[in-house]
Amino acid sequence: MGVCAIGSLIINLFVPNVNLSLYGFSTDTAYSGTGIFIICVMLLKAFAAFSLWFEKPNAIMIAKIDAIVGIAICIASLFILPFSAGKDHFSFRLEILLLIPYFMKINKIEYEWDNLESI
């Protein structure tokens, strides 16, 4: 996801339209407020995945931040976007159904992660 975020910035230098969408927010250009916001969230997710994959000491904290930010963005997308975009229908974001168990799993493994003995 991080590679796609950086790639979209580079591609948008040569191509006028680069479609980005995450958690209900979408844009046609990477160099807009929404585009930079989406790219920052994608980079946060990539950093959390990298930290968890390579078992970095601060990986749990970064993953918790990633989950909380994702849940907050989904909630904002649920309640703020329909009113600000002029849409008259409610859109339920399915991503939140995966973000909540992700946060719970990260909480569950935090103690084990922090108390690993190095060999």
N, CA, C and O atoms as a GROMACS GRO file, in nm:
protein
  476
    1MET      N    1   0.082  -0.117   0.000
    1MET     CA    2   0.000   0.000   0.000
    1MET      C    3   0.088   0.125   0.000
    1MET      O    4   0.055   0.224  -0.064
    2GLY      N    5   0.198   0.119   0.071
    2GLY     CA    6   0.289   0.232   0.073
    2GLY      C    7   0.352   0.257  -0.062
    2GLY      O    8   0.372   0.371  -0.102
    3VAL      N    9   0.383   0.149  -0.133
    3VAL     CA   10   0.440   0.161  -0.267
    3VAL      C   11   0.337   0.225  -0.361
    3VAL      O   12   0.372   0.308  -0.445
    4CYS      N   13   0.212   0.186  -0.347
    4CYS     CA   14   0.106   0.246  -0.429
    4CYS      C   15   0.089   0.394  -0.397
    4CYS      O   16   0.064   0.474  -0.487
    5ALA      N   17   0.103   0.431  -0.270
    5ALA     CA   18   0.090   0.571  -0.231
    5ALA      C   19   0.199   0.655  -0.295
    5ALA      O   20   0.171   0.760  -0.353
    6ILE      N   21   0.323   0.610  -0.285
    6ILE     CA   22   0.434   0.683  -0.346
    6ILE      C   23   0.422   0.680  -0.498
    6ILE      O   24   0.449   0.780  -0.565
    7GLY      N   25   0.381   0.565  -0.551
    7GLY     CA   26   0.362   0.553  -0.696
    7GLY      C   27   0.257   0.648  -0.748
    7GLY      O   28   0.273   0.704  -0.857
    8SER      N   29   0.150   0.668  -0.673
    8SER     CA   30   0.045   0.759  -0.719
    8SER      C   31   0.094   0.903  -0.724
    8SER      O   32   0.052   0.979  -0.811
    9LEU      N   33   0.182   0.940  -0.632
    9LEU     CA   34   0.240   1.075  -0.637
    9LEU      C   35   0.327   1.093  -0.761
    9LEU      O   36   0.322   1.197  -0.827
   10ILE      N   37   0.406   0.991  -0.792
   10ILE     CA   38   0.494   0.999  -0.909
   10ILE      C   39   0.413   0.995  -1.038
   10ILE      O   40   0.439   1.072  -1.131
   11ILE      N   41   0.317   0.905  -1.045
   11ILE     CA   42   0.236   0.891  -1.166
   11ILE      C   43   0.155   1.018  -1.193
   11ILE      O   44   0.136   1.057  -1.308
   12ASN      N   45   0.109   1.083  -1.086
   12ASN     CA   46   0.028   1.203  -1.104
   12ASN      C   47   0.108   1.321  -1.160
   12ASN      O   48   0.050   1.420  -1.204
   13LEU      N   49   0.240   1.311  -1.159
   13LEU     CA   50   0.322   1.412  -1.225
   13LEU      C   51   0.309   1.406  -1.376
   13LEU      O   52   0.322   1.507  -1.444
   14PHE      N   53   0.282   1.286  -1.430
   14PHE     CA   54   0.277   1.264  -1.574
   14PHE      C   55   0.136   1.242  -1.628
   14PHE      O   56   0.109   1.268  -1.745
   15VAL      N   57   0.047   1.193  -1.543
   15VAL     CA   58  -0.090   1.162  -1.583
   15VAL      C   59  -0.183   1.253  -1.502
   15VAL      O   60  -0.168   1.262  -1.380
   16PRO      N   61  -0.279   1.320  -1.566
   16PRO     CA   62  -0.362   1.415  -1.491
   16PRO      C   63  -0.458   1.351  -1.390
   16PRO      O   64  -0.489   1.414  -1.289
   17ASN      N   65  -0.506   1.232  -1.415
   17ASN     CA   66  -0.602   1.169  -1.324
   17ASN      C   67  -0.546   1.042  -1.264
   17ASN      O   68  -0.511   0.948  -1.335
   18VAL      N   69  -0.537   1.040  -1.132
   18VAL     CA   70  -0.499   0.920  -1.057
   18VAL      C   71  -0.608   0.900  -0.953
   18VAL      O   72  -0.621   0.981  -0.861
   19ASN      N   73  -0.686   0.796  -0.967
   19ASN     CA   74  -0.797   0.770  -0.876
   19ASN      C   75  -0.747   0.709  -0.748
   19ASN      O   76  -0.682   0.604  -0.749
   20LEU      N   77  -0.778   0.773  -0.636
   20LEU     CA   78  -0.744   0.723  -0.503
   20LEU      C   79  -0.872   0.712  -0.422
   20LEU      O   80  -0.957   0.801  -0.428
   21SER      N   81  -0.885   0.604  -0.347
   21SER     CA   82  -1.002   0.586  -0.263
   21SER      C   83  -0.965   0.500  -0.144
   21SER      O   84  -0.899   0.398  -0.158
   22LEU      N   85  -1.008   0.543  -0.026
   22LEU     CA   86  -0.983   0.468   0.096
   22LEU      C   87  -1.085   0.511   0.201
   22LEU      O   88  -1.104   0.630   0.225
   23TYR      N   89  -1.151   0.414   0.262
   23TYR     CA   90  -1.249   0.438   0.369
   23TYR      C   91  -1.360   0.534   0.328
   23TYR      O   92  -1.411   0.608   0.412
   24GLY      N   93  -1.399   0.535   0.202
   24GLY     CA   94  -1.507   0.619   0.157
   24GLY      C   95  -1.464   0.753   0.102
   24GLY      O   96  -1.543   0.820   0.036
   25PHE      N   97  -1.342   0.793   0.126
   25PHE     CA   98  -1.290   0.917   0.070
   25PHE      C   99  -1.228   0.886  -0.065
   25PHE      O  100  -1.155   0.787  -0.079
   26SER      N  101  -1.256   0.968  -0.165
   26SER     CA  102  -1.201   0.943  -0.298
   26SER      C  103  -1.167   1.075  -0.365
   26SER      O  104  -1.224   1.180  -0.335
   27THR      N  105  -1.071   1.066  -0.456
   27THR     CA  106  -1.028   1.183  -0.531
   27THR      C  107  -0.971   1.138  -0.665
   27THR      O  108  -0.937   1.021  -0.683
   28ASP      N  109  -0.961   1.231  -0.758
   28ASP     CA  110  -0.905   1.202  -0.890
   28ASP      C  111  -0.761   1.248  -0.905
   28ASP      O  112  -0.698   1.219  -1.006
   29THR      N  113  -0.709   1.317  -0.807
   29THR     CA  114  -0.572   1.365  -0.815
   29THR      C  115  -0.502   1.346  -0.681
   29THR      O  116  -0.563   1.361  -0.575
   30ALA      N  117  -0.375   1.312  -0.687
   30ALA     CA  118  -0.299   1.288  -0.566
   30ALA      C  119  -0.260   1.419  -0.498
   30ALA      O  120  -0.235   1.421  -0.378
   31TYR      N  121  -0.254   1.526  -0.574
   31TYR     CA  122  -0.212   1.655  -0.521
   31TYR      C  123  -0.331   1.742  -0.484
   31TYR      O  124  -0.348   1.854  -0.534
   32SER      N  125  -0.414   1.690  -0.396
   32SER     CA  126  -0.526   1.765  -0.339
   32SER      C  127  -0.529   1.735  -0.190
   32SER      O  128  -0.456   1.648  -0.143
   33GLY      N  129  -0.611   1.804  -0.118
   33GLY     CA  130  -0.621   1.780   0.026
   33GLY      C  131  -0.662   1.637   0.056
   33GLY      O  132  -0.602   1.571   0.142
   34THR      N  133  -0.764   1.589  -0.013
   34THR     CA  134  -0.810   1.452   0.007
   34THR      C  135  -0.705   1.352  -0.040
   34THR      O  136  -0.685   1.249   0.024
   35GLY      N  137  -0.638   1.382  -0.150
   35GLY     CA  138  -0.535   1.293  -0.202
   35GLY      C  139  -0.418   1.278  -0.105
   35GLY      O  140  -0.372   1.167  -0.080
   36ILE      N  141  -0.371   1.388  -0.052
   36ILE     CA  142  -0.260   1.383   0.045
   36ILE      C  143  -0.305   1.311   0.171
   36ILE      O  144  -0.228   1.235   0.230
   37PHE      N  145  -0.430   1.333   0.213
   37PHE     CA  146  -0.484   1.264   0.331
   37PHE      C  147  -0.486   1.113   0.308
   37PHE      O  148  -0.443   1.037   0.396
   38ILE      N  149  -0.534   1.069   0.193
   38ILE     CA  150  -0.540   0.926   0.162
   38ILE      C  151  -0.399   0.868   0.156
   38ILE      O  152  -0.376   0.758   0.206
   39ILE      N  153  -0.307   0.939   0.096
   39ILE     CA  154  -0.169   0.890   0.086
   39ILE      C  155  -0.105   0.880   0.223
   39ILE      O  156  -0.032   0.784   0.250
   40CYS      N  157  -0.131   0.975   0.311
   40CYS     CA  158  -0.077   0.969   0.448
   40CYS      C  159  -0.132   0.848   0.523
   40CYS      O  160  -0.057   0.781   0.595
   41VAL      N  161  -0.260   0.820   0.509
   41VAL     CA  162  -0.319   0.703   0.574
   41VAL      C  163  -0.260   0.575   0.516
   41VAL      O  164  -0.233   0.480   0.590
   42MET      N  165  -0.240   0.572   0.386
   42MET     CA  166  -0.180   0.454   0.324
   42MET      C  167  -0.036   0.432   0.373
   42MET      O  168   0.006   0.319   0.396
   43LEU      N  169   0.039   0.540   0.390
   43LEU     CA  170   0.176   0.529   0.440
   43LEU      C  171   0.178   0.484   0.586
   43LEU      O  172   0.265   0.408   0.626
   44LEU      N  173   0.082   0.530   0.666
   44LEU     CA  174   0.071   0.484   0.805
   44LEU      C  175   0.044   0.334   0.809
   44LEU      O  176   0.104   0.261   0.888
   45LYS      N  177  -0.046   0.288   0.724
   45LYS     CA  178  -0.076   0.145   0.718
   45LYS      C  179   0.045   0.064   0.672
   45LYS      O  180   0.070  -0.044   0.724
   46ALA      N  181   0.120   0.116   0.577
   46ALA     CA  182   0.240   0.048   0.530
   46ALA      C  183   0.345   0.041   0.640
   46ALA      O  184   0.411  -0.061   0.657
   47PHE      N  185   0.361   0.150   0.715
   47PHE     CA  186   0.458   0.152   0.824
   47PHE      C  187   0.419   0.055   0.935
   47PHE      O  188   0.505  -0.012   0.992
   48ALA      N  189   0.289   0.047   0.965
   48ALA     CA  190   0.242  -0.049   1.066
   48ALA      C  191   0.265  -0.192   1.019
   48ALA      O  192   0.308  -0.277   1.098
   49ALA      N  193   0.238  -0.220   0.894
   49ALA     CA  194   0.259  -0.355   0.841
   49ALA      C  195   0.408  -0.392   0.842
   49ALA      O  196   0.444  -0.503   0.879
   50PHE      N  197   0.493  -0.298   0.801
   50PHE     CA  198   0.637  -0.322   0.802
   50PHE      C  199   0.686  -0.350   0.944
   50PHE      O  200   0.765  -0.442   0.966
   51SER      N  201   0.639  -0.271   1.040
   51SER     CA  202   0.682  -0.288   1.179
   51SER      C  203   0.637  -0.421   1.236
   51SER      O  204   0.712  -0.487   1.308
   52LEU      N  205   0.515  -0.461   1.206
   52LEU     CA  206   0.467  -0.591   1.254
   52LEU      C  207   0.539  -0.706   1.186
   52LEU      O  208   0.574  -0.804   1.250
   53TRP      N  209   0.562  -0.694   1.056
   53TRP     CA  210   0.626  -0.802   0.980
   53TRP      C  211   0.767  -0.829   1.033
   53TRP      O  212   0.807  -0.944   1.050
   54PHE      N  213   0.841  -0.722   1.057
   54PHE     CA  214   0.980  -0.737   1.100
   54PHE      C  215   0.996  -0.730   1.252
   54PHE      O  216   1.108  -0.717   1.303
   55GLU      N  217   0.885  -0.739   1.324
   55GLU     CA  218   0.882  -0.748   1.471
   55GLU      C  219   0.962  -0.638   1.539
   55GLU      O  220   1.046  -0.663   1.625
   56LYS      N  221   0.935  -0.516   1.499
   56LYS     CA  222   1.000  -0.400   1.559
   56LYS      C  223   0.943  -0.379   1.700
   56LYS      O  224   0.828  -0.414   1.726
   57PRO      N  225   1.023  -0.323   1.791
   57PRO     CA  226   0.975  -0.305   1.929
   57PRO      C  227   0.852  -0.215   1.943
   57PRO      O  228   0.770  -0.237   2.032
   58ASN      N  229   0.837  -0.116   1.856
   58ASN     CA  230   0.723  -0.025   1.865
   58ASN      C  231   0.608  -0.064   1.773
   58ASN      O  232   0.517   0.017   1.750
   59ALA      N  233   0.609  -0.185   1.721
   59ALA     CA  234   0.508  -0.227   1.623
   59ALA      C  235   0.367  -0.227   1.680
   59ALA      O  236   0.273  -0.188   1.611
   60ILE      N  237   0.350  -0.271   1.803
   60ILE     CA  238   0.216  -0.277   1.863
   60ILE      C  239   0.158  -0.137   1.878
   60ILE      O  240   0.040  -0.115   1.850
   61MET      N  241   0.240  -0.042   1.923
   61MET     CA  242   0.192   0.095   1.939
   61MET      C  243   0.151   0.153   1.803
   61MET      O  244   0.047   0.218   1.792
   62ILE      N  245   0.232   0.130   1.701
   62ILE     CA  246   0.200   0.181   1.568
   62ILE      C  247   0.075   0.114   1.512
   62ILE      O  248  -0.008   0.180   1.450
   63ALA      N  249   0.060  -0.016   1.536
   63ALA     CA  250  -0.059  -0.088   1.489
   63ALA      C  251  -0.184  -0.038   1.560
   63ALA      O  252  -0.290  -0.027   1.499
   64LYS      N  253  -0.173  -0.007   1.689
   64LYS     CA  254  -0.288   0.048   1.761
   64LYS      C  255  -0.327   0.185   1.706
   64LYS      O  256  -0.446   0.214   1.689
   65ILE      N  257  -0.227   0.267   1.678
   65ILE     CA  258  -0.254   0.399   1.619
   65ILE      C  259  -0.321   0.381   1.484
   65ILE      O  260  -0.416   0.452   1.451
   66ASP      N  261  -0.271   0.287   1.405
   66ASP     CA  262  -0.328   0.259   1.273
   66ASP      C  263  -0.474   0.216   1.286
   66ASP      O  264  -0.560   0.264   1.211
   67ALA      N  265  -0.503   0.128   1.380
   67ALA     CA  266  -0.641   0.080   1.398
   67ALA      C  267  -0.733   0.192   1.446
   67ALA      O  268  -0.844   0.206   1.396
   68ILE      N  269  -0.687   0.272   1.541
   68ILE     CA  270  -0.771   0.380   1.594
   68ILE      C  271  -0.797   0.486   1.488
   68ILE      O  272  -0.909   0.535   1.474
   69VAL      N  273  -0.693   0.520   1.412
   69VAL     CA  274  -0.710   0.617   1.303
   69VAL      C  275  -0.806   0.562   1.199
   69VAL      O  276  -0.892   0.635   1.150
   70GLY      N  277  -0.794   0.434   1.164
   70GLY     CA  278  -0.884   0.373   1.067
   70GLY      C  279  -1.028   0.372   1.115
   70GLY      O  280  -1.119   0.401   1.038
   71ILE      N  281  -1.049   0.339   1.241
   71ILE     CA  282  -1.185   0.339   1.296
   71ILE      C  283  -1.242   0.481   1.298
   71ILE      O  284  -1.358   0.501   1.264
   72ALA      N  285  -1.160   0.578   1.337
   72ALA     CA  286  -1.207   0.717   1.340
   72ALA      C  287  -1.243   0.767   1.200
   72ALA      O  288  -1.342   0.837   1.182
   73ILE      N  289  -1.161   0.730   1.102
   73ILE     CA  290  -1.189   0.772   0.964
   73ILE      C  291  -1.317   0.705   0.913
   73ILE      O  292  -1.397   0.769   0.845
   74CYS      N  293  -1.336   0.578   0.946
   74CYS     CA  294  -1.459   0.508   0.905
   74CYS      C  295  -1.582   0.573   0.967
   74CYS      O  296  -1.684   0.592   0.900
   75ILE      N  297  -1.573   0.608   1.095
   75ILE     CA  298  -1.686   0.673   1.161
   75ILE      C  299  -1.713   0.809   1.099
   75ILE      O  300  -1.828   0.847   1.077
   76ALA      N  301  -1.605   0.883   1.071
   76ALA     CA  302  -1.622   1.013   1.005
   76ALA      C  303  -1.684   0.994   0.867
   76ALA      O  304  -1.769   1.073   0.825
   77SER      N  305  -1.642   0.891   0.797
   77SER     CA  306  -1.697   0.862   0.665
   77SER      C  307  -1.845   0.825   0.674
   77SER      O  308  -1.923   0.858   0.585
   78LEU      N  309  -1.883   0.757   0.781
   78LEU     CA  310  -2.023   0.718   0.799
   78LEU      C  311  -2.112   0.838   0.824
   78LEU      O  312  -2.222   0.847   0.768
   79PHE      N  313  -2.066   0.931   0.908
   79PHE     CA  314  -2.155   1.036   0.954
   79PHE      C  315  -2.130   1.173   0.892
   79PHE      O  316  -2.223   1.253   0.881
   80ILE      N  317  -2.008   1.202   0.850
   80ILE     CA  318  -1.978   1.335   0.799
   80ILE      C  319  -1.992   1.343   0.647
   80ILE      O  320  -2.047   1.440   0.595
   81LEU      N  321  -1.942   1.243   0.576
   81LEU     CA  322  -1.946   1.248   0.429
   81LEU      C  323  -2.086   1.260   0.370
   81LEU      O  324  -2.103   1.336   0.275
   82PRO      N  325  -2.187   1.187   0.420
   82PRO     CA  326  -2.320   1.202   0.359
   82PRO      C  327  -2.374   1.345   0.367
   82PRO      O  328  -2.445   1.390   0.277
   83PHE      N  329  -2.342   1.416   0.475
   83PHE     CA  330  -2.394   1.552   0.491
   83PHE      C  331  -2.310   1.656   0.416
   83PHE      O  332  -2.364   1.752   0.362
   84SER      N  333  -2.179   1.635   0.412
   84SER     CA  334  -2.094   1.733   0.346
   84SER      C  335  -2.096   1.718   0.194
   84SER      O  336  -2.075   1.816   0.122
   85ALA      N  337  -2.120   1.598   0.144
   85ALA     CA  338  -2.123   1.576  -0.001
   85ALA      C  339  -2.262   1.598  -0.060
   85ALA      O  340  -2.278   1.590  -0.182
   86GLY      N  341  -2.361   1.624   0.023
   86GLY     CA  342  -2.495   1.648  -0.027
   86GLY      C  343  -2.570   1.521  -0.064
   86GLY      O  344  -2.670   1.526  -0.135
   87LYS      N  345  -2.522   1.407  -0.017
   87LYS     CA  346  -2.590   1.281  -0.046
   87LYS      C  347  -2.700   1.262   0.057
   87LYS      O  348  -2.685   1.299   0.173
   88ASP      N  349  -2.811   1.203   0.016
   88ASP     CA  350  -2.922   1.185   0.107
   88ASP      C  351  -2.937   1.040   0.153
   88ASP      O  352  -3.042   1.002   0.203
   89HIS      N  353  -2.832   0.960   0.136
   89HIS     CA  354  -2.839   0.821   0.181
   89HIS      C  355  -2.722   0.791   0.275
   89HIS      O  356  -2.617   0.853   0.269
   90PHE      N  357  -2.745   0.693   0.360
   90PHE     CA  358  -2.646   0.650   0.459
   90PHE      C  359  -2.566   0.535   0.400
   90PHE      O  360  -2.624   0.439   0.349
   91SER      N  361  -2.434   0.543   0.408
   91SER     CA  362  -2.347   0.440   0.353
   91SER      C  363  -2.268   0.376   0.467
   91SER      O  364  -2.190   0.443   0.534
   92PHE      N  365  -2.288   0.246   0.489
   92PHE     CA  366  -2.216   0.174   0.595
   92PHE      C  367  -2.083   0.124   0.541
   92PHE      O  368  -2.079   0.057   0.437
   93ARG      N  369  -1.975   0.156   0.610
   93ARG     CA  370  -1.841   0.114   0.569
   93ARG      C  371  -1.810  -0.023   0.627
   93ARG      O  372  -1.807  -0.039   0.749
   94LEU      N  373  -1.788  -0.120   0.542
   94LEU     CA  374  -1.759  -0.257   0.588
   94LEU      C  375  -1.620  -0.270   0.648
   94LEU      O  376  -1.592  -0.366   0.720
   95GLU      N  377  -1.531  -0.177   0.618
   95GLU     CA  378  -1.396  -0.184   0.672
   95GLU      C  379  -1.394  -0.184   0.824
   95GLU      O  380  -1.306  -0.244   0.885
   96ILE      N  381  -1.491  -0.119   0.884
   96ILE     CA  382  -1.495  -0.111   1.030
   96ILE      C  383  -1.517  -0.249   1.092
   96ILE      O  384  -1.476  -0.273   1.205
   97LEU      N  385  -1.581  -0.340   1.017
   97LEU     CA  386  -1.602  -0.476   1.067
   97LEU      C  387  -1.471  -0.554   1.074
   97LEU      O  388  -1.464  -0.655   1.145
   98LEU      N  389  -1.368  -0.511   1.004
   98LEU     CA  390  -1.237  -0.573   1.012
   98LEU      C  391  -1.142  -0.496   1.103
   98LEU      O  392  -1.052  -0.555   1.163
   99LEU      N  393  -1.161  -0.366   1.114
   99LEU     CA  394  -1.072  -0.285   1.197
   99LEU      C  395  -1.092  -0.310   1.346
   99LEU      O  396  -0.995  -0.308   1.422
  100ILE      N  397  -1.214  -0.335   1.388
  100ILE     CA  398  -1.240  -0.359   1.531
  100ILE      C  399  -1.176  -0.491   1.576
  100ILE      O  400  -1.109  -0.491   1.679
  101PRO      N  401  -1.193  -0.603   1.505
  101PRO     CA  402  -1.122  -0.725   1.546
  101PRO      C  403  -0.970  -0.711   1.536
  101PRO      O  404  -0.897  -0.771   1.615
  102TYR      N  405  -0.921  -0.634   1.440
  102TYR     CA  406  -0.778  -0.608   1.428
  102TYR      C  407  -0.726  -0.538   1.554
  102TYR      O  408  -0.622  -0.577   1.608
  103PHE      N  409  -0.798  -0.437   1.600
  103PHE     CA  410  -0.758  -0.367   1.722
  103PHE      C  411  -0.764  -0.460   1.843
  103PHE      O  412  -0.675  -0.457   1.929
  104MET      N  413  -0.868  -0.542   1.850
  104MET     CA  414  -0.880  -0.635   1.963
  104MET      C  415  -0.767  -0.737   1.961
  104MET      O  416  -0.714  -0.771   2.068
  105LYS      N  417  -0.727  -0.787   1.846
  105LYS     CA  418  -0.618  -0.883   1.834
  105LYS      C  419  -0.485  -0.818   1.874
  105LYS      O  420  -0.403  -0.881   1.941
  106ILE      N  421  -0.464  -0.695   1.833
  106ILE     CA  422  -0.341  -0.623   1.870
  106ILE      C  423  -0.336  -0.605   2.021
  106ILE      O  424  -0.230  -0.620   2.082
  107ASN      N  425  -0.449  -0.571   2.082
  107ASN     CA  426  -0.452  -0.560   2.229
  107ASN      C  427  -0.421  -0.693   2.295
  107ASN      O  428  -0.352  -0.699   2.397
  108LYS      N  429  -0.472  -0.800   2.238
  108LYS     CA  430  -0.454  -0.933   2.296
  108LYS      C  431  -0.308  -0.978   2.292
  108LYS      O  432  -0.260  -1.041   2.387
  109ILE      N  433  -0.237  -0.948   2.184
  109ILE     CA  434  -0.099  -0.996   2.172
  109ILE      C  435   0.004  -0.896   2.227
  109ILE      O  436   0.124  -0.924   2.223
  110GLU      N  437  -0.041  -0.783   2.277
  110GLU     CA  438   0.053  -0.681   2.325
  110GLU      C  439   0.142  -0.732   2.438
  110GLU      O  440   0.263  -0.709   2.436
  111TYR      N  441   0.085  -0.800   2.534
  111TYR     CA  442   0.164  -0.849   2.648
  111TYR      C  443   0.269  -0.950   2.601
  111TYR      O  444   0.385  -0.942   2.641
  112GLU      N  445   0.229  -1.043   2.516
  112GLU     CA  446   0.323  -1.142   2.465
  112GLU      C  447   0.434  -1.076   2.383
  112GLU      O  448   0.550  -1.116   2.392
  113TRP      N  449   0.398  -0.976   2.304
  113TRP     CA  450   0.496  -0.907   2.220
  113TRP      C  451   0.600  -0.833   2.303
  113TRP      O  452   0.719  -0.836   2.273
  114ASP      N  453   0.553  -0.767   2.409
  114ASP     CA  454   0.644  -0.689   2.493
  114ASP      C  455   0.732  -0.776   2.580
  114ASP      O  456   0.838  -0.730   2.622
  115ASN      N  457   0.692  -0.899   2.608
  115ASN     CA  458   0.768  -0.984   2.699
  115ASN      C  459   0.842  -1.098   2.629
  115ASN      O  460   0.874  -1.199   2.691
  116LEU      N  461   0.869  -1.081   2.501
  116LEU     CA  462   0.947  -1.182   2.428
  116LEU      C  463   1.093  -1.176   2.472
  116LEU      O  464   1.150  -1.068   2.491
  117GLU      N  465   1.151  -1.291   2.489
  117GLU     CA  466   1.292  -1.296   2.522
  117GLU      C  467   1.371  -1.303   2.393
  117GLU      O  468   1.337  -1.378   2.302
  118SER      N  469   1.476  -1.224   2.386
  118SER     CA  470   1.560  -1.229   2.267
  118SER      C  471   1.662  -1.341   2.283
  118SER      O  472   1.717  -1.362   2.391
  119ILE      N  473   1.686  -1.411   2.174
  119ILE     CA  474   1.777  -1.525   2.177
  119ILE      C  475   1.916  -1.482   2.136
  119ILE      O  476   2.007  -1.565   2.133
   0.00000   0.00000   0.00000
